[in-house]
Amino acid sequence: MTYPLGVYYNGSIPCTHERTIPMNQNKAQNLTTRLNRIEGQVKGIKAMIERGDYCEDVLTQIAAAQSAMSAVAKILLESHMRTCVSRRLKDGDDTVVDELIKTVGRLL
């Protein structure tokens, strides 16, 4: 089942598609805060490269940014599985399993 743009399902945030991201504002704010922090890390990495910092130090910061992005993805994937995937399976839409397999494949 899809929900039209602007329609909120269970306190969700509207998405650009005819679907929604069913998460509360606290979780959305948490993810936004994490992404802002990651954005700062990436800008810092760029500055390190521009300054010519030691490669090992830059690589350490890159690994930290990648780890932070993985944490965001894990939180979002868990939310997706508990809400969107679960709801679509209950509605009899088995195509969501194929979508989930592709999504997990991209994350790995």
One Martini backbone bead per residue (centre of mass of N, CA, C, O) as a GRO file, in nm:
protein
  108
    1MET     BB    1   0.097   0.035   0.023
    2THR     BB    2   0.035   0.369  -0.058
    3TYR     BB    3   0.122   0.717  -0.004
    4PRO     BB    4   0.061   1.017  -0.056
    5LEU     BB    5   0.165   1.308  -0.079
    6GLY     BB    6   0.150   1.450   0.251
    7VAL     BB    7   0.100   1.178   0.383
    8TYR     BB    8   0.078   1.046   0.701
    9TYR     BB    9   0.239   0.762   0.854
   10ASN     BB   10   0.286   0.736   1.168
   11GLY     BB   11   0.468   1.005   1.176
   12SER     BB   12   0.589   1.069   0.907
   13ILE     BB   13   0.799   1.137   0.641
   14PRO     BB   14   0.805   1.272   0.353
   15CYS     BB   15   0.845   1.171   0.028
   16THR     BB   16   0.916   1.183  -0.321
   17HIS     BB   17   0.736   0.960  -0.324
   18GLU     BB   18   0.462   0.727  -0.279
   19ARG     BB   19   0.614   0.733  -0.005
   20THR     BB   20   0.740   0.663   0.321
   21ILE     BB   21   0.912   0.752   0.626
   22PRO     BB   22   0.864   0.562   0.915
   23MET     BB   23   0.942   0.817   1.136
   24ASN     BB   24   1.031   0.990   1.380
   25GLN     BB   25   1.162   1.292   1.465
   26ASN     BB   26   1.394   1.188   1.642
   27LYS     BB   27   1.523   0.998   1.433
   28ALA     BB   28   1.562   1.209   1.213
   29GLN     BB   29   1.743   1.396   1.383
   30ASN     BB   30   1.964   1.192   1.438
   31LEU     BB   31   2.045   1.150   1.141
   32THR     BB   32   2.105   1.445   1.078
   33THR     BB   33   2.328   1.480   1.285
   34ARG     BB   34   2.514   1.262   1.173
   35LEU     BB   35   2.539   1.384   0.885
   36ASN     BB   36   2.664   1.650   0.974
   37ARG     BB   37   2.916   1.523   1.096
   38ILE     BB   38   3.011   1.385   0.836
   39GLU     BB   39   3.040   1.638   0.671
   40GLY     BB   40   3.265   1.750   0.849
   41GLN     BB   41   3.463   1.519   0.803
   42VAL     BB   42   3.490   1.554   0.495
   43LYS     BB   43   3.597   1.842   0.508
   44GLY     BB   44   3.846   1.762   0.674
   45ILE     BB   45   3.968   1.574   0.465
   46LYS     BB   46   4.004   1.779   0.245
   47ALA     BB   47   4.194   1.961   0.408
   48MET     BB   48   4.414   1.750   0.451
   49ILE     BB   49   4.483   1.718   0.152
   50GLU     BB   50   4.544   2.018   0.091
   51ARG     BB   51   4.785   2.019   0.315
   52GLY     BB   52   4.936   1.730   0.317
   53ASP     BB   53   4.879   1.513   0.494
   54TYR     BB   54   4.919   1.227   0.629
   55CYS     BB   55   4.793   0.945   0.498
   56GLU     BB   56   4.718   0.787   0.755
   57ASP     BB   57   4.537   1.011   0.872
   58VAL     BB   58   4.336   1.022   0.640
   59LEU     BB   59   4.252   0.722   0.644
   60THR     BB   60   4.137   0.730   0.929
   61GLN     BB   61   3.911   0.937   0.861
   62ILE     BB   62   3.775   0.771   0.642
   63ALA     BB   63   3.702   0.530   0.821
   64ALA     BB   64   3.521   0.694   1.012
   65ALA     BB   65   3.317   0.790   0.798
   66GLN     BB   66   3.232   0.509   0.702
   67SER     BB   67   3.128   0.412   0.976
   68ALA     BB   68   2.913   0.631   1.009
   69MET     BB   69   2.751   0.556   0.754
   70SER     BB   70   2.689   0.266   0.842
   71ALA     BB   71   2.521   0.348   1.089
   72VAL     BB   72   2.301   0.492   0.934
   73ALA     BB   73   2.219   0.254   0.756
   74LYS     BB   74   2.137   0.064   0.985
   75ILE     BB   75   1.910   0.234   1.102
   76LEU     BB   76   1.744   0.257   0.837
   77LEU     BB   77   1.713  -0.046   0.780
   78GLU     BB   78   1.567  -0.122   1.036
   79SER     BB   79   1.327   0.064   0.993
   80HIS     BB   80   1.242  -0.052   0.720
   81MET     BB   81   1.186  -0.343   0.820
   82ARG     BB   82   0.977  -0.264   1.056
   83THR     BB   83   0.789  -0.117   0.842
   84CYS     BB   84   0.775  -0.136   0.529
   85VAL     BB   85   0.823  -0.439   0.497
   86SER     BB   86   0.615  -0.542   0.697
   87ARG     BB   87   0.368  -0.403   0.570
   88ARG     BB   88   0.391  -0.528   0.283
   89LEU     BB   89   0.368  -0.821   0.374
   90LYS     BB   90   0.089  -0.792   0.509
   91ASP     BB   91  -0.029  -0.689   0.216
   92GLY     BB   92   0.114  -0.910   0.004
   93ASP     BB   93   0.405  -0.782  -0.079
   94ASP     BB   94   0.676  -0.968  -0.209
   95THR     BB   95   0.864  -0.758  -0.364
   96VAL     BB   96   1.020  -0.649  -0.112
   97VAL     BB   97   1.237  -0.869  -0.101
   98ASP     BB   98   1.391  -0.794  -0.356
   99GLU     BB   99   1.454  -0.507  -0.270
  100LEU     BB  100   1.611  -0.582  -0.012
  101ILE     BB  101   1.834  -0.745  -0.147
  102LYS     BB  102   1.944  -0.508  -0.314
  103THR     BB  103   2.003  -0.319  -0.080
  104VAL     BB  104   2.200  -0.499   0.075
  105GLY     BB  105   2.397  -0.533  -0.160
  106ARG     BB  106   2.480  -0.231  -0.169
  107LEU     BB  107   2.589  -0.223   0.131
  108LEU     BB  108   2.805  -0.460   0.072
   0.00000   0.00000   0.00000
